[in-house]
Amino acid sequence: MKKMKNQYYGKSLLFAFAISILFLFQNCSEENSNQGNIESELKETPVVAKLTSLGFKKERIKEYDDFYLVEGDLMFSKDIKTYSKNNTTSRHAATNNLVSILKITFMSVYVDPSIPSSGEDNWRDALSYAVSDLNNISGSTVHFNIITSSSPTADIVIKSDGNVLQDNVIASAGFPNNNNPYNQILINLDFWSNTSVSEGSKRYNLVHELGHCIGLRHTNWDDPNRYEGPGSYGANVIPNTPAQDPNSVMNGGTANYSWNGFSVYDLVAIRYLYPAAPVILPQVTATGPDYLQSGPNIFTWAYTGNLANADLDSIIWWYSKVNDVGAPYAIGWGATGYFMSVADTFYSDTGNQTSNFKIYITIRDTSGNLYRSPDYNIMKKGKFKLEGSL
């Protein structure tokens, strides 16, 4: 629920906002000059020293029981062991640790009861749109699933910040850990002293924070005015993205922006990090010898294709005569074919020096669709032909 505000105070704010609203509304990680000096309250710890050495300003670091909040919306571990050196680089960037291939295809999101189910502080409709925006990126495996019942196993829980976030911070999240998405998004229900937040802005910020949860850094992370270093999480450049992308949903300092779709390079970044599984075309292949030693002998070939739902009992091995003279005929059945070569003057080449054979297989899937392998050439010195399977 919203906190009660003094009416006079509210009217004063409205007057001030009429002059400066275009300049003061900032994203999850933008400073507010009226927030006071956090630096004097911050305890010196190895992690704080590490964060400041990476370029973060002390006044932009705030300590809580379980994490440090940096730049307003980025949560960092309090365990110094998780930090390491990383080189900086510009443009769209991602963290070192990403969500695993298996997990990225199904990430459950639960809205905690601390988020009201009606009124201005209800973010559920915006979440549905934000999830749809991310799920419908073609060429990507990113997929979130909203669950509506309480579940301690939800991958991401969205809840009220409980007055933790600074007044000018609308929401916050963190980066993936142990190949799982970051497990929570905090929403500031009293953002900017209870300023009304549009549905478009809620949607924008949820896409932004979900982006953090799967490893996307602020696109403008290396802006010298933002003081964001790579940190222990890294800031790995994403190929084919520009040094600046003012239209990126992942830019920091954009809390009051309204959703207007992904930029071209947002899509490049997400598809690069989590590409859709390539389409694997059905292949019917086989392996076996391509040269037979002299004299009658037995040799084998085996099916090695990747046909989904292959009916191995439907495999037929076919023999095609030299120079494709005459119709091919079946010489074997099953996933493995055992064949015999025997002397035959009719199918030998003109000089009676070598015999060239072609074999191939046909197979059906469980739906009855028929597939054919390429032709495989077999050569044998002498006058031989292939006999039926054993």
PyMOL commands that set and color helices and strands:
alter all, ss='L'
color gray80, all
select helices_A, chain A and resi 7-24+39-41+46-53+58-60+80-82+101-104+124-135+191-194+199-213+264-273+322-324
alter helices_A, ss='H'
color red, helices_A
select strands_A, chain A and resi 61-63+68-70+74-76+93-94+107-111+144-147+156-160+171-172+184-187+236-237+286-287+291-292+297-303+310-320+329-333+336-343+354-365+370-372+376-381+384-389
alter strands_A, ss='S'
color yellow, strands_A
deselect
rebuild
show_as cartoon
